[in-house]
Amino acid sequence: MTVRVGVVVPCKDEVATIERCLLALRAQDPPPARVVVVDNGSTDGSLEVARELADEVLLVPGVTISAMRNLGARALGPVDVVAFVDADCEVAPGWVAAALGALDGSGGIDGIDGIDGIDGAGGRADLAGWRSDAAPGATWVAGRWAAVEARQRHGASYVWSQHLAIRAELFDKLEGFDETLPTGEDIDLSRRVVEAGGRIAFEPGMAAIHHGFPGTVAGFLRRERWHTRAPGWFARMSGKSRGLVVLGAAWAATGAVAGARTAATGDATPLAAWVLGTAAGVPVLGFAGGRSPRTALPDGVLLGLWTGVRVARLPRELVAGRGAR
């Protein structure tokens, strides 16, 4: 029996990448049954490209990314598998075939079996995905962050919404992505898949290039602030990531105490010791994140910035959490 795969491509002002995204999907074997682009108000020429290469283009300005994906899924019609590929992602040849292999149990990877709700090689999965690479020639910020994220694989706890495939029946049962979340919807969906008795698979054949990794430190900081907009982001993180944020908060508090002592006594030793400890800790953090002495310093800088953004946003998050209770 032929398995029908429908692909939803959310887009807003992605003229630089959407053509590569759609051509990569059209070149798949087996090809998708339908490709629907959902546009959030592009004004840069993305629509013209989408209308040429997609089966349908929906215009839905002013809605969340989750709502865009859900509207696109409903527009696919009867399919067996729903795939989501962002307009700034270029999936590898064989991506669709690898997704189907993971969902029917012939794909997946070794080394993560035994984690609740997570499949390694073998086992029929309901949700599948894999890492995203930076584009060839990307800046060090994009290249190193892509490598760090790929190594973590989100603690084998969730699939990136940049590109994933899920059984249509389960997606409908779960009522799609949570449209109240402006970000973190991939973590939420993955957790609900597991809570519903579904399985997650990580399939190396589902590789993709993500052209949207920030290329500058300023862009990186903006993106990480954006990822902490939605209340509940701390609870949705993996245990390892939460631990890093807690350690970062404790270290920041230690620095505040050291600074206060220096100000009160005029003795710079406490603050100087904290600064030196911070400098020494950056490559250690980078090595823990990337496991490479050669890239420990840049990886540590980015992981430190990632942690710093979340530490700065943590008080607001904790206050929001108490208010929700």
N, C-alpha and C positions, 0 to 999 in steps of 0.2 A: 504494500500500500504506500502510495506517495504521501509523504509528510509535507503539509503546506506550512511554509514559514513566511510570516509577515514581518516587515521591518518598519519601525517608527524612527524618524530622524527629526528631533527637535532642533530648531534653528533660530538664531537672531543675529543678523549682520555677520555672516560667516562666508562671505563671498570668496575669501582667500583659500578656503578649505573644502567647501561643500561639494565642489565638483569632484575632487579626489575621493571624498567620502562616498558619493553616489556611484561613481565609476567602479570603485572597489567592490561595492555591493552588487552591481550589475555583472561583474566578472566572476561571481561565485559559482561554484559547481558543487551541489545543485544551486540554481538561482532562486532568489526569494520569489514567492508567488505574488507579493505586492510590496511596494515601497511607498510609504506615505510620509511626506515632509510636513511638519507642523511648525508654522512660522509665527514668531512672537512680535512681528512688526518690523521686519527688516526694511532698510532703506538704501542698502549698499549694492544692490544687484543680485543678492542671494535668491530672490524669488524667481528671477528669469532663469537662472541655472536650474533651480528645483523643478520648475514647470517643464523644462526640457528633458530631465532625466528621471523624475519620479512618476509614479502612477497617479498620484493625487497630491495636491498641496492644500492644506488647511490654513486659513488666516485667523489667528486667535490672539490678537494683541492684548497685553495687560493681564495675562494669567500666569500662574506659577509653572515652573518646569514640570512638576508632577502632573498638573492639569493638562499640560501640553502632551505629555506621554500618554495619559489616559484617553484623551480625545483621539489621538492617533491610533491607539489600540482598537478603539471602537470603530474607527473608520476602515480597519483592515478587512472586516467581514469575517467569514468563517475560515479560521486558520488553526493549526494544531500547536504551533509554537509562535510566540511573540518575541521578537528581538528588538532591542533598543540600541541605537548607535548614534551618538552625538554628532552634529555636523562638523565638528573639528577633529573627528576620529577617522582614521583610515584603516579598516580591518585588513588583516593579512589574507592572502589567497588560502582557500580552504577553511575560512572562519566558520561558514555555515555548516559545512560537513563536520567540522570538529565539534560544533555545538550540538548537532544531532547525535554524534557519537557519545558525548557526555550525557545527554538526556536519555539515551537508550541503554546506557550502562557499559558501553565499550570504550569509553574515554576516561578522563580524569588523570590525576597524578598520584604517585606514591609519596609517602612520608607524612600525611596528615590524617590517616585513619585513626579512629579512637576518639576524636573530638566530637562531642555531641552534635548531631545534625550535619556533620561534614563528611563527605565522601572523599576517599583517595581514588586510586585506580579501581575501576569496576564499580558496580552498584548503580542502580537506576536513579538518576538525579532529576530534580524538578526545576532547578535554577543553576545556570552555569555561566562562567566567565573566566577571565584571566587578566593578566597585567596589561598596563599600557606603557609603551616606550616613548621616549622623546624623539622628535624628528631628527634625522641626520643633520649634523651641523648646528644643532641647537646650542644655546648658551650654556655655560656651566651651571647656572641656576636651574634651568629646565632639565638638563641632562642628569645632574646629580640628584635632584629631587625625584625624578622618575625612577632612578635606580634605587634610592632609599625606599620609596613606596612599594616598588615591585618586590624588594627583598622581604619587607614586612608582610606582604600579602594580607594586610589588615588583620594579622593574627589569625588567618584562616577563619574569619568570622563573618565576612560579608563580601558580596560581589560588587564591583564598581558599576555605577549606572552609566558610565561613559559608553560601555558596550557590554551587553549581557543578553542571554536568552532564557526564557521561562516558558513552561507549559501553559498554553492558553487557558486551559480549564482551571488550573490553580490560580492564575492571574485574575481570572474573572471571579473565582470564589473569594479571593482576598480583596476584591473591589479595587484592584490596582494600587497605584502609589497613593500615599497619604497627601492629599492636595493642600493640607494646612501647613505643610513643612516647606519652607523656602529652600532648604538644603538638608542633607542627611537622609534623604528619602531612600537611598540605596541601602543604608544600614537598617532602616525601619522595615523595608520590604524583605530583606534577607532574614531578619529575626522573625517576622510573621510567617515566612515560608517554613522555618524550622518549627515554630510553635504549632503550625497546622499539620505537622508530621511529615513535611517535605524534606528533601535532601539538597545540599549544595555541592556542586562539583567545580573544581578548578582544573581547566583544560588548557594545556600549553598551546594547542593548535588555535585557540581563540585569541591570538596575539593581535595587537593593534598599535598603531602610532597615534599618540595624542598630540595634536598640533597646538593644543590649548594650554600646555604647561607654561606658567609665567616665565618670561625670559629675563626678568630683572628682580633685584631684591625688593624694590618698591611694589612691583606687581605681585610678587610672592606674598608680601605682607597684606596687600589688599585682598588677595584670594583667601588667605587664612582668616582674616576678619570676617569675610563673607560666610565662611563655613561655620562660624560661631554665632550667626544671627538668630538662628532658631532656638528658642528655649528647649532644654532637654539635651543639648549637644553633648554635655559631659556624661550623662547616663548612657547615651548611645555609643560612646566610644568603647573600644576593647579594653579589657582589664589592664593590659600592658600600657596602652596609651594613657589611661586614667592615672596609672601609677607614675608615669613620667610627669604628668601635669602636677600631681601632688608633690613629687620631689622638687619640681621647679618652684612651686609655691613655698615650700619649706626653705629652699635656698634663697629665694627672694626675701623671705622674712628674716633669715639670718643676716642678709646684707643690710636690711633696714635697721636691725639691732646694732650691727657693727658701725653703721653710719651714725646712729644716735650716740653711741659711746664715743666715737671720734669727735663729734660735735661738742659733747659735754665735757670731755677731758682734754681735748686738744692733742691727744695721742693718736696718730694716724695708723698705728699698728693694726688694730682690728679691721679697719676698712681696707687697708692695703692687703692684709691676709685674705680677705674675702675676694678682692679683685684678682689676686694671683691664683686663688683657688678656682675662680671662674675661668680664667684663661687656661689653666691646666685641664679643666674639665671639658672644654670644648672638643679637643681631639679625642678624648676618651668617649664622650657621647657619640661622636661621629664614627668611631670604630665599632661601638656597640650597634649602631644603626646600619652600618654598611659592611662591617667586617673586613675592611681593607685599609692598611696603614697608609697607602698612597693617597686615598681620598678622605682620610679621617678628618682633616681640618675643614674642607668645604662642607662635608656632610654634617660635621658638628655645628658649624655656623647655621646651616639651614634648620637642623633639628632644634638648636637653641632658639632660633627665631620662632619656629613653630610652637615650641613650648611657651615662649614668652608671651605670644599673642593670647594663648589660652589662659595663662596665669593672670594676665591683665583683665581678661573677660570673666574669670571665675567668680569674683564677688557678685557681679550682676547675675550670673547664672544661678548661684546659690540662693540669692534673694528671690529670683523668679521661681525657683523650686519650692521655697517655703510658701510663697504666695499661692502656688497651685494647690498645695495641701490645705 
